[in-house]
Amino acid sequence: MAALVEESRRTEIAWDLVFTAAMDDPKDDAEVERQLQRMMESLQMGNITSFLAFDHHGNAVNVG
């Protein structure tokens, strides 16, 4: 969590929550990119129940 907070400070991109998901061992970087794209699309459509959310301190947040 500390690494995510530090990265956001360096990039100056503020965030309140981070959404996480898990996946099987990917075949390659392209598979990781496809899954991340699907996750982003799902989140943009408001589908958040499939993901875990955490605050800046690493505390799980119930958003569903």
PQR file of N, CA, C, O and H, with PARSE charges and radii, in Angstrom:
ATOM      1  N   MET A   1       0.831  -1.183   0.000 -0.4000 1.5000
ATOM      2  CA  MET A   1       0.000   0.000   0.000 -0.0000 2.0000
ATOM      3  C   MET A   1       0.879   1.251   0.000  0.5500 1.7000
ATOM      4  O   MET A   1       0.577   2.236  -0.675 -0.5500 1.4000
ATOM      5  N   ALA A   2       1.947   1.199   0.751 -0.4000 1.5000
ATOM      6  CA  ALA A   2       2.844   2.361   0.808 -0.0000 2.0000
ATOM      7  C   ALA A   2       3.387   2.703  -0.575  0.5500 1.7000
ATOM      8  O   ALA A   2       3.542   3.878  -0.908 -0.5500 1.4000
ATOM      9  H   ALA A   2       2.192   0.399   1.299  0.4000 1.0000
ATOM     10  N   ALA A   3       3.677   1.688  -1.379 -0.4000 1.5000
ATOM     11  CA  ALA A   3       4.189   1.929  -2.731 -0.0000 2.0000
ATOM     12  C   ALA A   3       3.145   2.617  -3.601  0.5500 1.7000
ATOM     13  O   ALA A   3       3.488   3.494  -4.393 -0.5500 1.4000
ATOM     14  H   ALA A   3       3.551   0.733  -1.109  0.4000 1.0000
ATOM     15  N   LEU A   4       1.880   2.236  -3.468 -0.4000 1.5000
ATOM     16  CA  LEU A   4       0.816   2.891  -4.243 -0.0000 2.0000
ATOM     17  C   LEU A   4       0.651   4.347  -3.828  0.5500 1.7000
ATOM     18  O   LEU A   4       0.493   5.225  -4.677 -0.5500 1.4000
ATOM     19  H   LEU A   4       1.601   1.523  -2.825  0.4000 1.0000
ATOM     20  N   VAL A   5       0.686   4.599  -2.543 -0.4000 1.5000
ATOM     21  CA  VAL A   5       0.562   5.971  -2.042 -0.0000 2.0000
ATOM     22  C   VAL A   5       1.730   6.812  -2.545  0.5500 1.7000
ATOM     23  O   VAL A   5       1.535   7.942  -2.993 -0.5500 1.4000
ATOM     24  H   VAL A   5       0.814   3.886  -1.853  0.4000 1.0000
ATOM     25  N   GLU A   6       2.932   6.270  -2.474 -0.4000 1.5000
ATOM     26  CA  GLU A   6       4.111   7.009  -2.947 -0.0000 2.0000
ATOM     27  C   GLU A   6       4.036   7.266  -4.443  0.5500 1.7000
ATOM     28  O   GLU A   6       4.368   8.359  -4.902 -0.5500 1.4000
ATOM     29  H   GLU A   6       3.091   5.352  -2.111  0.4000 1.0000
ATOM     30  N   GLU A   7       3.606   6.272  -5.206 -0.4000 1.5000
ATOM     31  CA  GLU A   7       3.477   6.451  -6.652 -0.0000 2.0000
ATOM     32  C   GLU A   7       2.468   7.549  -6.973  0.5500 1.7000
ATOM     33  O   GLU A   7       2.697   8.353  -7.876 -0.5500 1.4000
ATOM     34  H   GLU A   7       3.336   5.384  -4.834  0.4000 1.0000
ATOM     35  N   SER A   8       1.358   7.590  -6.246 -0.4000 1.5000
ATOM     36  CA  SER A   8       0.356   8.627  -6.506 -0.0000 2.0000
ATOM     37  C   SER A   8       0.911  10.013  -6.167  0.5500 1.7000
ATOM     38  O   SER A   8       0.562  10.996  -6.821 -0.5500 1.4000
ATOM     39  H   SER A   8       1.172   6.936  -5.513  0.4000 1.0000
ATOM     40  N   ARG A   9       1.755  10.095  -5.168 -0.4000 1.5000
ATOM     41  CA  ARG A   9       2.388  11.388  -4.843 -0.0000 2.0000
ATOM     42  C   ARG A   9       3.310  11.833  -5.973  0.5500 1.7000
ATOM     43  O   ARG A   9       3.319  13.005  -6.349 -0.5500 1.4000
ATOM     44  H   ARG A   9       2.038   9.297  -4.637  0.4000 1.0000
ATOM     45  N   ARG A  10       4.082  10.898  -6.511 -0.4000 1.5000
ATOM     46  CA  ARG A  10       5.008  11.237  -7.599 -0.0000 2.0000
ATOM     47  C   ARG A  10       4.265  11.644  -8.868  0.5500 1.7000
ATOM     48  O   ARG A  10       4.689  12.565  -9.566 -0.5500 1.4000
ATOM     49  H   ARG A  10       4.074   9.945  -6.206  0.4000 1.0000
ATOM     50  N   THR A  11       3.164  10.967  -9.167 -0.4000 1.5000
ATOM     51  CA  THR A  11       2.415  11.258 -10.387 -0.0000 2.0000
ATOM     52  C   THR A  11       1.405  12.380 -10.190  0.5500 1.7000
ATOM     53  O   THR A  11       0.832  12.884 -11.156 -0.5500 1.4000
ATOM     54  H   THR A  11       2.820  10.219  -8.600  0.4000 1.0000
ATOM     55  N   GLU A  12       1.188  12.772  -8.935 -0.4000 1.5000
ATOM     56  CA  GLU A  12       0.222  13.803  -8.572 -0.0000 2.0000
ATOM     57  C   GLU A  12      -1.206  13.420  -8.968  0.5500 1.7000
ATOM     58  O   GLU A  12      -2.030  14.285  -9.266 -0.5500 1.4000
ATOM     59  H   GLU A  12       1.654  12.363  -8.150  0.4000 1.0000
ATOM     60  N   ILE A  13      -1.484  12.120  -8.967 -0.4000 1.5000
ATOM     61  CA  ILE A  13      -2.835  11.618  -9.222 -0.0000 2.0000
ATOM     62  C   ILE A  13      -3.434  11.227  -7.875  0.5500 1.7000
ATOM     63  O   ILE A  13      -3.020  10.248  -7.256 -0.5500 1.4000
ATOM     64  H   ILE A  13      -0.815  11.418  -8.724  0.4000 1.0000
ATOM     65  N   ALA A  14      -4.398  11.997  -7.443 -0.4000 1.5000
ATOM     66  CA  ALA A  14      -5.021  11.746  -6.141 -0.0000 2.0000
ATOM     67  C   ALA A  14      -6.062  10.632  -6.260  0.5500 1.7000
ATOM     68  O   ALA A  14      -6.731  10.498  -7.285 -0.5500 1.4000
ATOM     69  H   ALA A  14      -4.735  12.793  -7.946  0.4000 1.0000
ATOM     70  N   TRP A  15      -6.184   9.847  -5.209 -0.4000 1.5000
ATOM     71  CA  TRP A  15      -7.191   8.785  -5.179 -0.0000 2.0000
ATOM     72  C   TRP A  15      -7.667   8.576  -3.754  0.5500 1.7000
ATOM     73  O   TRP A  15      -6.935   8.828  -2.796 -0.5500 1.4000
ATOM     74  H   TRP A  15      -5.640   9.956  -4.377  0.4000 1.0000
ATOM     75  N   ASP A  16      -8.897   8.115  -3.625 -0.4000 1.5000
ATOM     76  CA  ASP A  16      -9.479   7.816  -2.324 -0.0000 2.0000
ATOM     77  C   ASP A  16      -9.529   6.315  -2.070  0.5500 1.7000
ATOM     78  O   ASP A  16      -9.366   5.862  -0.937 -0.5500 1.4000
ATOM     79  H   ASP A  16      -9.492   7.910  -4.403  0.4000 1.0000
ATOM     80  N   LEU A  17      -9.754   5.555  -3.127 -0.4000 1.5000
ATOM     81  CA  LEU A  17      -9.841   4.096  -3.033 -0.0000 2.0000
ATOM     82  C   LEU A  17      -9.018   3.465  -4.144  0.5500 1.7000
ATOM     83  O   LEU A  17      -8.827   4.045  -5.213 -0.5500 1.4000
ATOM     84  H   LEU A  17      -9.887   5.924  -4.047  0.4000 1.0000
ATOM     85  N   VAL A  18      -8.541   2.271  -3.861 -0.4000 1.5000
ATOM     86  CA  VAL A  18      -7.915   1.463  -4.897 -0.0000 2.0000
ATOM     87  C   VAL A  18      -8.724   0.169  -4.973  0.5500 1.7000
ATOM     88  O   VAL A  18      -9.003  -0.462  -3.954 -0.5500 1.4000
ATOM     89  H   VAL A  18      -8.697   1.801  -2.993  0.4000 1.0000
ATOM     90  N   PHE A  19      -9.095  -0.215  -6.192 -0.4000 1.5000
ATOM     91  CA  PHE A  19      -9.831  -1.452  -6.408 -0.0000 2.0000
ATOM     92  C   PHE A  19      -8.856  -2.532  -6.835  0.5500 1.7000
ATOM     93  O   PHE A  19      -7.962  -2.288  -7.645 -0.5500 1.4000
ATOM     94  H   PHE A  19      -8.868   0.298  -7.020  0.4000 1.0000
ATOM     95  N   THR A  20      -9.030  -3.724  -6.289 -0.4000 1.5000
ATOM     96  CA  THR A  20      -8.124  -4.821  -6.594 -0.0000 2.0000
ATOM     97  C   THR A  20      -8.897  -6.039  -7.081  0.5500 1.7000
ATOM     98  O   THR A  20     -10.089  -6.197  -6.816 -0.5500 1.4000
ATOM     99  H   THR A  20      -9.756  -3.922  -5.631  0.4000 1.0000
ATOM    100  N   ALA A  21      -8.182  -6.887  -7.796 -0.4000 1.5000
ATOM    101  CA  ALA A  21      -8.736  -8.150  -8.273 -0.0000 2.0000
ATOM    102  C   ALA A  21      -7.578  -9.132  -8.392  0.5500 1.7000
ATOM    103  O   ALA A  21      -6.410  -8.747  -8.335 -0.5500 1.4000
ATOM    104  H   ALA A  21      -7.214  -6.758  -8.011  0.4000 1.0000
ATOM    105  N   ALA A  22      -7.912 -10.368  -8.554 -0.4000 1.5000
ATOM    106  CA  ALA A  22      -6.891 -11.407  -8.708 -0.0000 2.0000
ATOM    107  C   ALA A  22      -7.122 -12.138 -10.023  0.5500 1.7000
ATOM    108  O   ALA A  22      -8.232 -12.161 -10.553 -0.5500 1.4000
ATOM    109  H   ALA A  22      -8.861 -10.680  -8.600  0.4000 1.0000
ATOM    110  N   MET A  23      -6.061 -12.726 -10.532 -0.4000 1.5000
ATOM    111  CA  MET A  23      -6.180 -13.524 -11.746 -0.0000 2.0000
ATOM    112  C   MET A  23      -5.193 -14.675 -11.692  0.5500 1.7000
ATOM    113  O   MET A  23      -4.197 -14.633 -10.969 -0.5500 1.4000
ATOM    114  H   MET A  23      -5.159 -12.707 -10.101  0.4000 1.0000
ATOM    115  N   ASP A  24      -5.490 -15.703 -12.473 -0.4000 1.5000
ATOM    116  CA  ASP A  24      -4.559 -16.822 -12.593 -0.0000 2.0000
ATOM    117  C   ASP A  24      -3.262 -16.329 -13.208  0.5500 1.7000
ATOM    118  O   ASP A  24      -3.192 -15.207 -13.708 -0.5500 1.4000
ATOM    119  H   ASP A  24      -6.298 -15.737 -13.061  0.4000 1.0000
ATOM    120  N   ASP A  25      -2.250 -17.157 -13.171 -0.4000 1.5000
ATOM    121  CA  ASP A  25      -0.965 -16.823 -13.767 -0.0000 2.0000
ATOM    122  C   ASP A  25      -1.164 -16.476 -15.245  0.5500 1.7000
ATOM    123  O   ASP A  25      -1.560 -17.334 -16.034 -0.5500 1.4000
ATOM    124  H   ASP A  25      -2.308 -18.069 -12.764  0.4000 1.0000
ATOM    125  N   PRO A  26      -0.889 -15.222 -15.622 -0.5600 1.5000
ATOM    126  CA  PRO A  26      -1.121 -14.821 -17.012  0.2800 2.0000
ATOM    127  C   PRO A  26      -0.109 -15.464 -17.959  0.5500 1.7000
ATOM    128  O   PRO A  26       1.020 -15.775 -17.579 -0.5500 1.4000
ATOM    129  N   LYS A  27      -0.548 -15.650 -19.197 -0.4000 1.5000
ATOM    130  CA  LYS A  27       0.333 -16.221 -20.214 -0.0000 2.0000
ATOM    131  C   LYS A  27       1.433 -15.243 -20.612  0.5500 1.7000
ATOM    132  O   LYS A  27       2.577 -15.630 -20.850 -0.5500 1.4000
ATOM    133  H   LYS A  27      -1.465 -15.397 -19.505  0.4000 1.0000
ATOM    134  N   ASP A  28       1.059 -13.966 -20.678 -0.4000 1.5000
ATOM    135  CA  ASP A  28       2.009 -12.939 -21.113 -0.0000 2.0000
ATOM    136  C   ASP A  28       1.498 -11.556 -20.698  0.5500 1.7000
ATOM    137  O   ASP A  28       0.421 -11.424 -20.117 -0.5500 1.4000
ATOM    138  H   ASP A  28       0.130 -13.652 -20.484  0.4000 1.0000
ATOM    139  N   ASP A  29       2.285 -10.546 -21.006 -0.4000 1.5000
ATOM    140  CA  ASP A  29       1.910  -9.175 -20.644 -0.0000 2.0000
ATOM    141  C   ASP A  29       0.633  -8.737 -21.349  0.5500 1.7000
ATOM    142  O   ASP A  29      -0.133  -7.942 -20.806 -0.5500 1.4000
ATOM    143  H   ASP A  29       3.160 -10.654 -21.477  0.4000 1.0000
ATOM    144  N   ALA A  30       0.399  -9.248 -22.548 -0.4000 1.5000
ATOM    145  CA  ALA A  30      -0.812  -8.886 -23.283 -0.0000 2.0000
ATOM    146  C   ALA A  30      -2.055  -9.366 -22.535  0.5500 1.7000
ATOM    147  O   ALA A  30      -3.075  -8.677 -22.527 -0.5500 1.4000
ATOM    148  H   ALA A  30       1.022  -9.894 -22.990  0.4000 1.0000
ATOM    149  N   GLU A  31      -1.981 -10.529 -21.912 -0.4000 1.5000
ATOM    150  CA  GLU A  31      -3.110 -11.038 -21.135 -0.0000 2.0000
ATOM    151  C   GLU A  31      -3.362 -10.150 -19.922  0.5500 1.7000
ATOM    152  O   GLU A  31      -4.513  -9.855 -19.600 -0.5500 1.4000
ATOM    153  H   GLU A  31      -1.152 -11.089 -21.918  0.4000 1.0000
ATOM    154  N   VAL A  32      -2.318  -9.730 -19.261 -0.4000 1.5000
ATOM    155  CA  VAL A  32      -2.460  -8.813 -18.119 -0.0000 2.0000
ATOM    156  C   VAL A  32      -3.138  -7.532 -18.585  0.5500 1.7000
ATOM    157  O   VAL A  32      -4.055  -7.042 -17.926 -0.5500 1.4000
ATOM    158  H   VAL A  32      -1.383  -9.970 -19.523  0.4000 1.0000
ATOM    159  N   GLU A  33      -2.701  -6.991 -19.700 -0.4000 1.5000
ATOM    160  CA  GLU A  33      -3.276  -5.756 -20.230 -0.0000 2.0000
ATOM    161  C   GLU A  33      -4.753  -5.938 -20.567  0.5500 1.7000
ATOM    162  O   GLU A  33      -5.563  -5.056 -20.279 -0.5500 1.4000
ATOM    163  H   GLU A  33      -1.956  -7.389 -20.236  0.4000 1.0000
ATOM    164  N   ARG A  34      -5.114  -7.062 -21.170 -0.4000 1.5000
ATOM    165  CA  ARG A  34      -6.523  -7.331 -21.493 -0.0000 2.0000
ATOM    166  C   ARG A  34      -7.371  -7.386 -20.224  0.5500 1.7000
ATOM    167  O   ARG A  34      -8.466  -6.824 -20.179 -0.5500 1.4000
ATOM    168  H   ARG A  34      -4.457  -7.778 -21.405  0.4000 1.0000
ATOM    169  N   GLN A  35      -6.867  -8.057 -19.203 -0.4000 1.5000
ATOM    170  CA  GLN A  35      -7.620  -8.165 -17.956 -0.0000 2.0000
ATOM    171  C   GLN A  35      -7.756  -6.811 -17.255  0.5500 1.7000
ATOM    172  O   GLN A  35      -8.810  -6.498 -16.702 -0.5500 1.4000
ATOM    173  H   GLN A  35      -5.978  -8.513 -19.240  0.4000 1.0000
ATOM    174  N   LEU A  36      -6.703  -6.021 -17.279 -0.4000 1.5000
ATOM    175  CA  LEU A  36      -6.783  -4.674 -16.703 -0.0000 2.0000
ATOM    176  C   LEU A  36      -7.798  -3.815 -17.452  0.5500 1.7000
ATOM    177  O   LEU A  36      -8.538  -3.042 -16.844 -0.5500 1.4000
ATOM    178  H   LEU A  36      -5.846  -6.275 -17.728  0.4000 1.0000
ATOM    179  N   GLN A  37      -7.826  -3.957 -18.773 -0.4000 1.5000
ATOM    180  CA  GLN A  37      -8.792  -3.209 -19.578 -0.0000 2.0000
ATOM    181  C   GLN A  37     -10.214  -3.620 -19.222  0.5500 1.7000
ATOM    182  O   GLN A  37     -11.092  -2.765 -19.097 -0.5500 1.4000
ATOM    183  H   GLN A  37      -7.224  -4.585 -19.267  0.4000 1.0000
ATOM    184  N   ARG A  38     -10.451  -4.914 -19.059 -0.4000 1.5000
ATOM    185  CA  ARG A  38     -11.775  -5.400 -18.677 -0.0000 2.0000
ATOM    186  C   ARG A  38     -12.170  -4.868 -17.292  0.5500 1.7000
ATOM    187  O   ARG A  38     -13.320  -4.495 -17.061 -0.5500 1.4000
ATOM    188  H   ARG A  38      -9.738  -5.608 -19.161  0.4000 1.0000
ATOM    189  N   MET A  39     -11.191  -4.841 -16.376 -0.4000 1.5000
ATOM    190  CA  MET A  39     -11.458  -4.319 -15.042 -0.0000 2.0000
ATOM    191  C   MET A  39     -11.851  -2.845 -15.115  0.5500 1.7000
ATOM    192  O   MET A  39     -12.819  -2.425 -14.480 -0.5500 1.4000
ATOM    193  H   MET A  39     -10.257  -5.144 -16.563  0.4000 1.0000
ATOM    194  N   MET A  40     -11.105  -2.065 -15.884 -0.4000 1.5000
ATOM    195  CA  MET A  40     -11.407  -0.635 -16.027 -0.0000 2.0000
ATOM    196  C   MET A  40     -12.801  -0.426 -16.615  0.5500 1.7000
ATOM    197  O   MET A  40     -13.557   0.422 -16.141 -0.5500 1.4000
ATOM    198  H   MET A  40     -10.319  -2.406 -16.400  0.4000 1.0000
ATOM    199  N   GLU A  41     -13.138  -1.195 -17.640 -0.4000 1.5000
ATOM    200  CA  GLU A  41     -14.456  -1.063 -18.254 -0.0000 2.0000
ATOM    201  C   GLU A  41     -15.551  -1.402 -17.253  0.5500 1.7000
ATOM    202  O   GLU A  41     -16.571  -0.715 -17.188 -0.5500 1.4000
ATOM    203  H   GLU A  41     -12.524  -1.884 -18.025  0.4000 1.0000
ATOM    204  N   SER A  42     -15.347  -2.442 -16.485 -0.4000 1.5000
ATOM    205  CA  SER A  42     -16.325  -2.838 -15.479 -0.0000 2.0000
ATOM    206  C   SER A  42     -16.509  -1.738 -14.433  0.5500 1.7000
ATOM    207  O   SER A  42     -17.636  -1.402 -14.068 -0.5500 1.4000
ATOM    208  H   SER A  42     -14.519  -3.000 -16.538  0.4000 1.0000
ATOM    209  N   LEU A  43     -15.401  -1.186 -13.956 -0.4000 1.5000
ATOM    210  CA  LEU A  43     -15.475  -0.109 -12.963 -0.0000 2.0000
ATOM    211  C   LEU A  43     -16.144   1.135 -13.540  0.5500 1.7000
ATOM    212  O   LEU A  43     -16.933   1.786 -12.856 -0.5500 1.4000
ATOM    213  H   LEU A  43     -14.486  -1.459 -14.252  0.4000 1.0000
ATOM    214  N   GLN A  44     -15.838   1.469 -14.784 -0.4000 1.5000
ATOM    215  CA  GLN A  44     -16.445   2.637 -15.410 -0.0000 2.0000
ATOM    216  C   GLN A  44     -17.951   2.474 -15.561  0.5500 1.7000
ATOM    217  O   GLN A  44     -18.686   3.462 -15.565 -0.5500 1.4000
ATOM    218  H   GLN A  44     -15.196   0.941 -15.340  0.4000 1.0000
ATOM    219  N   MET A  45     -18.412   1.243 -15.685 -0.4000 1.5000
ATOM    220  CA  MET A  45     -19.846   0.972 -15.793 -0.0000 2.0000
ATOM    221  C   MET A  45     -20.506   0.880 -14.422  0.5500 1.7000
ATOM    222  O   MET A  45     -21.718   0.687 -14.329 -0.5500 1.4000
ATOM    223  H   MET A  45     -17.816   0.440 -15.682  0.4000 1.0000
ATOM    224  N   GLY A  46     -19.709   1.018 -13.350 -0.4000 1.5000
ATOM    225  CA  GLY A  46     -20.256   1.004 -12.003 -0.0000 2.0000
ATOM    226  C   GLY A  46     -20.337  -0.377 -11.376  0.5500 1.7000
ATOM    227  O   GLY A  46     -20.907  -0.537 -10.297 -0.5500 1.4000
ATOM    228  H   GLY A  46     -18.724   1.175 -13.426  0.4000 1.0000
ATOM    229  N   ASN A  47     -19.776  -1.367 -12.038 -0.4000 1.5000
ATOM    230  CA  ASN A  47     -19.772  -2.731 -11.506 -0.0000 2.0000
ATOM    231  C   ASN A  47     -18.580  -2.900 -10.558  0.5500 1.7000
ATOM    232  O   ASN A  47     -17.477  -3.241 -10.986 -0.5500 1.4000
ATOM    233  H   ASN A  47     -19.314  -1.236 -12.915  0.4000 1.0000
ATOM    234  N   ILE A  48     -18.819  -2.657  -9.264 -0.4000 1.5000
ATOM    235  CA  ILE A  48     -17.720  -2.685  -8.300 -0.0000 2.0000
ATOM    236  C   ILE A  48     -17.765  -3.879  -7.358  0.5500 1.7000
ATOM    237  O   ILE A  48     -16.826  -4.095  -6.593 -0.5500 1.4000
ATOM    238  H   ILE A  48     -19.714  -2.380  -8.917  0.4000 1.0000
ATOM    239  N   THR A  49     -18.840  -4.656  -7.401 -0.4000 1.5000
ATOM    240  CA  THR A  49     -19.008  -5.739  -6.428 -0.0000 2.0000
ATOM    241  C   THR A  49     -18.042  -6.897  -6.628  0.5500 1.7000
ATOM    242  O   THR A  49     -17.884  -7.717  -5.723 -0.5500 1.4000
ATOM    243  H   THR A  49     -19.603  -4.480  -8.022  0.4000 1.0000
ATOM    244  N   SER A  50     -17.394  -6.991  -7.777 -0.4000 1.5000
ATOM    245  CA  SER A  50     -16.444  -8.079  -8.032 -0.0000 2.0000
ATOM    246  C   SER A  50     -15.038  -7.763  -7.527  0.5500 1.7000
ATOM    247  O   SER A  50     -14.138  -8.596  -7.628 -0.5500 1.4000
ATOM    248  H   SER A  50     -17.523  -6.325  -8.512  0.4000 1.0000
ATOM    249  N   PHE A  51     -14.852  -6.579  -6.993 -0.4000 1.5000
ATOM    250  CA  PHE A  51     -13.528  -6.120  -6.615 -0.0000 2.0000
ATOM    251  C   PHE A  51     -13.453  -5.809  -5.120  0.5500 1.7000
ATOM    252  O   PHE A  51     -14.467  -5.532  -4.480 -0.5500 1.4000
ATOM    253  H   PHE A  51     -15.583  -5.902  -6.910  0.4000 1.0000
ATOM    254  N   LEU A  52     -12.252  -5.860  -4.584 -0.4000 1.5000
ATOM    255  CA  LEU A  52     -11.999  -5.417  -3.214 -0.0000 2.0000
ATOM    256  C   LEU A  52     -11.498  -3.982  -3.276  0.5500 1.7000
ATOM    257  O   LEU A  52     -10.700  -3.635  -4.147 -0.5500 1.4000
ATOM    258  H   LEU A  52     -11.429  -6.085  -5.105  0.4000 1.0000
ATOM    259  N   ALA A  53     -11.962  -3.157  -2.360 -0.4000 1.5000
ATOM    260  CA  ALA A  53     -11.540  -1.756  -2.308 -0.0000 2.0000
ATOM    261  C   ALA A  53     -10.778  -1.503  -1.013  0.5500 1.7000
ATOM    262  O   ALA A  53     -11.129  -2.028   0.043 -0.5500 1.4000
ATOM    263  H   ALA A  53     -12.611  -3.439  -1.653  0.4000 1.0000
ATOM    264  N   PHE A  54      -9.728  -0.689  -1.112 -0.4000 1.5000
ATOM    265  CA  PHE A  54      -8.901  -0.336   0.037 -0.0000 2.0000
ATOM    266  C   PHE A  54      -8.673   1.166   0.050  0.5500 1.7000
ATOM    267  O   PHE A  54      -8.632   1.807  -1.000 -0.5500 1.4000
ATOM    268  H   PHE A  54      -9.443  -0.262  -1.970  0.4000 1.0000
ATOM    269  N   ASP A  55      -8.524   1.733   1.267 -0.4000 1.5000
ATOM    270  CA  ASP A  55      -8.207   3.155   1.398 -0.0000 2.0000
ATOM    271  C   ASP A  55      -6.688   3.339   1.435  0.5500 1.7000
ATOM    272  O   ASP A  55      -5.937   2.377   1.274 -0.5500 1.4000
ATOM    273  H   ASP A  55      -8.557   1.213   2.120  0.4000 1.0000
ATOM    274  N   HIS A  56      -6.238   4.586   1.649 -0.4000 1.5000
ATOM    275  CA  HIS A  56      -4.800   4.909   1.667 -0.0000 2.0000
ATOM    276  C   HIS A  56      -4.013   4.151   2.731  0.5500 1.7000
ATOM    277  O   HIS A  56      -2.802   3.970   2.609 -0.5500 1.4000
ATOM    278  H   HIS A  56      -6.848   5.367   1.780  0.4000 1.0000
ATOM    279  N   HIS A  57      -4.704   3.718   3.760 -0.4000 1.5000
ATOM    280  CA  HIS A  57      -4.032   3.021   4.868 -0.0000 2.0000
ATOM    281  C   HIS A  57      -4.025   1.503   4.693  0.5500 1.7000
ATOM    282  O   HIS A  57      -3.462   0.783   5.517 -0.5500 1.4000
ATOM    283  H   HIS A  57      -5.688   3.865   3.859  0.4000 1.0000
ATOM    284  N   GLY A  58      -4.645   1.026   3.630 -0.4000 1.5000
ATOM    285  CA  GLY A  58      -4.708  -0.405   3.398 -0.0000 2.0000
ATOM    286  C   GLY A  58      -5.896  -1.077   4.074  0.5500 1.7000
ATOM    287  O   GLY A  58      -5.973  -2.304   4.133 -0.5500 1.4000
ATOM    288  H   GLY A  58      -5.102   1.611   2.961  0.4000 1.0000
ATOM    289  N   ASN A  59      -6.820  -0.269   4.582 -0.4000 1.5000
ATOM    290  CA  ASN A  59      -8.019  -0.810   5.216 -0.0000 2.0000
ATOM    291  C   ASN A  59      -9.050  -1.161   4.146  0.5500 1.7000
ATOM    292  O   ASN A  59      -9.307  -0.368   3.240 -0.5500 1.4000
ATOM    293  H   ASN A  59      -6.757   0.728   4.534  0.4000 1.0000
ATOM    294  N   ALA A  60      -9.634  -2.344   4.254 -0.4000 1.5000
ATOM    295  CA  ALA A  60     -10.693  -2.733   3.325 -0.0000 2.0000
ATOM    296  C   ALA A  60     -11.901  -1.831   3.531  0.5500 1.7000
ATOM    297  O   ALA A  60     -12.254  -1.505   4.665 -0.5500 1.4000
ATOM    298  H   ALA A  60      -9.425  -2.988   4.990  0.4000 1.0000
ATOM    299  N   VAL A  61     -12.526  -1.435   2.444 -0.4000 1.5000
ATOM    300  CA  VAL A  61     -13.689  -0.550   2.478 -0.0000 2.0000
ATOM    301  C   VAL A  61     -14.865  -1.284   1.842  0.5500 1.7000
ATOM    302  O   VAL A  61     -14.747  -1.832   0.747 -0.5500 1.4000
ATOM    303  H   VAL A  61     -12.239  -1.700   1.524  0.4000 1.0000
ATOM    304  N   ASN A  62     -15.989  -1.287   2.533 -0.4000 1.5000
ATOM    305  CA  ASN A  62     -17.192  -1.915   2.004 -0.0000 2.0000
ATOM    306  C   ASN A  62     -17.923  -0.887   1.142  0.5500 1.7000
ATOM    307  O   ASN A  62     -18.482   0.081   1.657 -0.5500 1.4000
ATOM    308  H   ASN A  62     -16.085  -0.841   3.423  0.4000 1.0000
ATOM    309  N   VAL A  63     -17.914  -1.102  -0.159 -0.4000 1.5000
ATOM    310  CA  VAL A  63     -18.562  -0.160  -1.064 -0.0000 2.0000
ATOM    311  C   VAL A  63     -19.789  -0.760  -1.727  0.5500 1.7000
ATOM    312  O   VAL A  63     -20.458  -0.088  -2.513 -0.5500 1.4000
ATOM    313  H   VAL A  63     -17.460  -1.889  -0.578  0.4000 1.0000
ATOM    314  N   GLY A  64     -20.090  -1.992  -1.429 -0.4000 1.5000
ATOM    315  CA  GLY A  64     -21.202  -2.651  -2.104 -0.0000 2.0000
ATOM    316  C   GLY A  64     -22.317  -2.855  -1.215  0.5500 1.7000
ATOM    317  O   GLY A  64     -23.341  -3.400  -1.624 -0.5500 1.4000
ATOM    318  H   GLY A  64     -19.548  -2.538  -0.791  0.4000 1.0000
TER
END
